[in-house]
Amino acid sequence: MSIKSLNHRPITRPNSFIFTLYGDVVARHVADGALAISSLVRLMATFGLSEAAVRQAVSRMSRQGWLQAHKLGNRAFYRVTERGLRRIEELNPRIYGPVVEWDGRWRMLTYAVAENQREGRDRLRKELAVLGWAPLSASTWLSPRDALAEVEEAARAAGVHENIDLFEADHRGPESDRELLRKCWDLEAISNAYRDFIHAYESRLVRERERQDLTPEEAFVERLWLVHDYRKFTYVDPGLPSTLLPAHWPGTTAAALFREYYAAIDAKSLRFFWGAVGQAAPG
């Protein structure tokens, strides 16, 4: 896959891609976490998104509670809401590290939601999947991470907080922890997804390491696609314990590749960002 073909693939979910921009760059590097809509339009034009598509996505994200607007003079600015910041704080350690070793305990959520609350139940399931939890049965979900506060907040947002129970537990069999992991997570599918990521980006890292010929604009496009593609693993891999995974797990290689490539293009990509938003880089 050439650099051109990856950089210029269409953005099929503008909301999600804009959230990647806020999570990776705006919330981490802009002092007040706000971006002018005009700057957002310029940045997203780099990826082929029209002004109308950007404005529509931002409007939808505001209605959904991810972005909030404020005006300064005649300019409209958008920043991530408290809800959005919590989601970023939940996801960022799983994207950028550091890796936290498993403490040997499972976190469990069970629910009993009446049929007349089906909408809340379905929303809870979606949020659990986003947070990397997996179903052990129809109404019991598991995670190896210490993430009970996250799912309690998700249940509260879904309106079913009073219908759940949370546990921190040891698994006593009869299966092993490794077999429990295989039962709940599709390790083959996750492994294949990591291999696809490695295949897409390994040669690109080698090229930049050897030539360093990406322009700041190209580096910015690479950066966002890199983070956006790697961020998808947070939905399928909550940080599965290395002690329970097969030998030569490709997720380890993918994580190292991501962090090295990210570091290699970080400074160049931010130069383009600050130029596009019309500000000098901090410091």
C-alpha positions in Angstrom: 0.0 0.0 0.0 1.5 3.3 -1.0 1.6 6.4 1.1 -0.8 8.1 -1.2 -3.4 5.3 -1.2 -3.6 5.2 2.6 -3.6 9.0 3.1 -6.4 9.6 0.6 -8.8 6.8 1.6 -12.3 8.2 2.3 -13.4 9.0 5.8 -16.6 7.0 6.3 -17.4 8.2 9.8 -16.5 11.9 10.2 -17.8 12.0 13.8 -15.3 9.3 14.9 -12.4 10.9 12.9 -13.0 14.3 14.4 -13.1 12.8 17.8 -9.7 11.3 17.1 -8.4 14.8 16.2 -9.7 16.1 19.5 -8.4 13.2 21.6 -5.0 13.1 20.0 -4.1 16.7 19.4 -6.6 19.3 20.6 -7.3 18.0 24.1 -3.6 17.3 24.6 -1.9 20.3 23.0 -4.4 23.3 22.9 -4.4 25.1 26.2 -8.2 25.6 26.5 -9.0 22.5 24.4 -11.1 24.6 21.9 -10.8 24.7 18.2 -12.4 27.3 15.9 -14.9 25.7 13.4 -13.0 27.5 10.6 -9.7 25.8 11.7 -11.5 22.4 12.0 -12.8 22.9 8.4 -9.2 23.6 7.2 -7.8 20.6 9.0 -10.4 18.2 7.8 -10.1 19.5 4.2 -6.7 17.8 4.2 -8.6 14.5 4.4 -11.1 15.4 1.7 -14.0 16.3 4.0 -16.2 19.2 2.8 -17.1 22.1 5.0 -20.7 21.0 4.9 -19.7 17.5 6.1 -17.6 18.9 8.9 -20.3 21.3 10.1 -22.9 18.5 10.0 -20.6 16.1 12.0 -19.9 18.8 14.6 -23.6 19.6 15.0 -24.3 15.9 15.5 -21.5 15.5 18.0 -22.9 18.5 20.0 -26.3 17.0 20.1 -24.9 13.7 21.3 -23.0 15.4 24.1 -19.4 15.0 22.8 -18.7 18.6 21.9 -19.9 22.0 23.2 -19.8 25.4 21.4 -18.9 28.8 22.6 -18.5 32.1 20.7 -15.6 34.6 20.9 -16.6 37.6 18.9 -18.1 36.3 15.7 -16.1 33.1 15.8 -17.5 29.8 16.9 -15.3 27.4 18.9 -15.8 23.8 19.9 -14.3 21.9 22.8 -14.8 18.4 24.1 -17.5 18.1 26.9 -16.8 16.6 30.3 -18.3 13.4 29.0 -15.9 13.5 26.0 -12.9 14.2 28.2 -13.8 11.2 30.4 -13.9 9.0 27.3 -10.5 10.4 26.2 -9.0 9.7 29.6 -10.4 6.2 29.5 -9.0 5.4 26.0 -5.6 7.2 26.1 -3.8 4.8 28.4 -4.9 2.0 26.1 -3.5 3.9 23.1 -0.4 5.5 24.3 0.5 3.3 27.3 2.1 2.6 29.6 1.1 -1.0 29.7 -0.3 -2.0 33.1 0.4 -5.6 34.1 -2.7 -7.7 35.0 -3.3 -8.1 38.7 -4.8 -11.6 38.2 -8.4 -10.5 39.0 -11.5 -10.1 36.8 -14.0 -7.3 36.8 -17.5 -8.4 36.2 -20.8 -6.6 35.5 -24.2 -8.3 35.6 -27.5 -6.7 34.8 -31.2 -7.4 35.1 -33.0 -4.9 32.9 -36.7 -5.1 32.2 -38.0 -5.2 28.6 -39.5 -1.7 28.9 -35.9 -0.4 29.5 -34.6 -2.2 26.4 -33.2 1.0 24.9 -31.1 1.6 28.0 -29.9 -2.0 28.0 -28.8 -1.8 24.4 -27.0 1.4 25.0 -25.2 -0.2 28.0 -24.1 -3.1 25.8 -22.7 -0.8 23.2 -20.8 1.2 25.8 -19.4 -2.0 27.3 -18.1 -3.1 23.9 -16.6 0.4 23.4 -14.8 0.0 26.7 -13.4 -3.4 25.7 -15.5 -5.5 27.9 -16.7 -8.9 26.6 -19.8 -11.0 27.3 -19.5 -14.2 29.3 -23.2 -14.7 29.0 -26.2 -12.5 27.8 -26.2 -10.4 31.0 -22.7 -10.9 32.4 -19.7 -9.0 31.0 -16.0 -9.3 31.9 -12.8 -7.2 31.8 -9.3 -7.9 33.1 -8.8 -4.1 33.6 -9.6 -2.2 36.8 -12.4 -0.3 35.0 -15.4 -0.5 37.3 -15.8 3.2 37.6 -16.0 3.5 33.8 -18.8 1.0 33.4 -20.7 2.5 36.4 -20.6 5.8 34.6 -21.8 4.1 31.4 -24.7 2.4 33.2 -25.6 5.8 34.7 -25.6 7.5 31.3 -27.7 4.7 29.9 -30.3 5.1 32.7 -29.8 1.6 34.1 -27.5 2.2 37.0 -29.9 0.7 39.5 -30.1 -2.5 37.4 -26.5 -3.5 37.6 -24.1 -5.2 40.0 -20.4 -4.9 39.9 -17.8 -7.4 41.1 -14.1 -7.9 41.4 -13.4 -11.6 41.4 -10.9 -14.5 41.2 -11.8 -17.1 38.6 -11.9 -20.6 40.3 -12.5 -22.8 37.2 -13.2 -25.4 36.2 -11.6 -23.8 33.1 -8.3 -21.9 33.3 -8.0 -18.2 33.0 -6.5 -18.7 29.6 -9.5 -20.7 28.5 -11.9 -18.1 29.9 -10.1 -15.4 27.9 -10.5 -17.5 24.7 -14.2 -18.0 25.5 -14.9 -14.3 25.8 -12.6 -12.7 23.2 -12.1 -13.8 19.6 -8.3 -14.0 19.8 -7.9 -15.1 16.2 -9.9 -12.1 14.9 -8.0 -9.7 17.2 -4.6 -11.2 16.1 -5.5 -10.9 12.4 -6.5 -7.2 13.0 -3.1 -6.5 14.6 -1.3 -8.2 11.7 -3.3 -6.1 9.2 -2.2 -3.0 11.1 1.4 -4.1 11.1 1.2 -4.8 7.3 -0.2 -1.4 6.6 2.3 0.6 8.7 5.6 -1.3 9.0 7.0 -0.3 5.6 5.8 3.3 6.2 7.8 3.5 9.4 10.9 2.0 7.7 10.6 4.6 4.9 10.3 7.6 7.4 13.1 6.2 9.5 15.4 6.0 6.5 14.3 9.0 4.4 12.4 11.4 6.7 10.8 12.7 3.6 7.3 13.3 4.8 6.2 16.9 4.7 4.6 18.4 7.8 1.2 18.1 6.1 1.8 14.5 5.1 3.0 13.8 8.6 -0.1 15.2 10.1 -2.3 13.1 7.8 -0.2 10.0 8.7 -0.5 10.8 12.4 -4.3 11.0 12.5 -4.8 7.9 10.4 -2.2 6.1 12.5 -4.0 7.0 15.8 -7.4 6.5 14.3 -6.5 3.0 13.1 -4.8 2.0 16.3 -7.6 3.5 18.4 -9.9 0.8 17.0 -8.1 -1.8 19.1 -9.5 -0.2 22.2 -12.8 -1.7 21.2 -11.6 -5.2 20.9 -8.6 -5.5 23.2 -9.0 -4.0 26.7 -5.4 -4.8 27.5 -5.6 -8.6 27.4 -3.1 -10.0 30.0 0.2 -10.9 28.3 0.5 -14.0 30.6 -2.7 -15.5 29.1 -2.0 -14.7 25.4 -0.4 -17.0 22.9 3.3 -16.7 22.3 4.5 -14.1 19.7 1.3 -12.1 20.2 1.1 -9.5 17.3 -0.4 -6.9 19.6 3.0 -6.4 21.2 4.6 -5.8 17.8 1.8 -3.5 16.8 2.1 -1.4 20.0 5.8 -1.0 19.5 5.4 0.0 15.9 2.6 2.5 16.7 4.7 4.2 19.4 7.9 4.4 17.3 6.1 5.8 14.2 4.1 8.2 16.3 7.3 9.6 17.9 9.0 9.8 14.4 6.3 12.1 13.0 5.1 13.9 16.1 7.0 17.2 15.7 6.5 17.5 12.0 2.8 16.8 12.2 2.3 19.4 15.0 4.1 22.1 12.9 1.4 21.6 10.2 -1.4 21.7 12.9 -0.3 25.0 14.4 0.1 26.5 11.0 -3.3 25.4 9.9 -5.0 26.8 13.0 -3.0 30.1 12.7 -1.1 29.9 16.0 2.5 29.6 17.0 3.5 26.4 18.6 3.6 26.6 22.4 7.1 27.3 23.7 
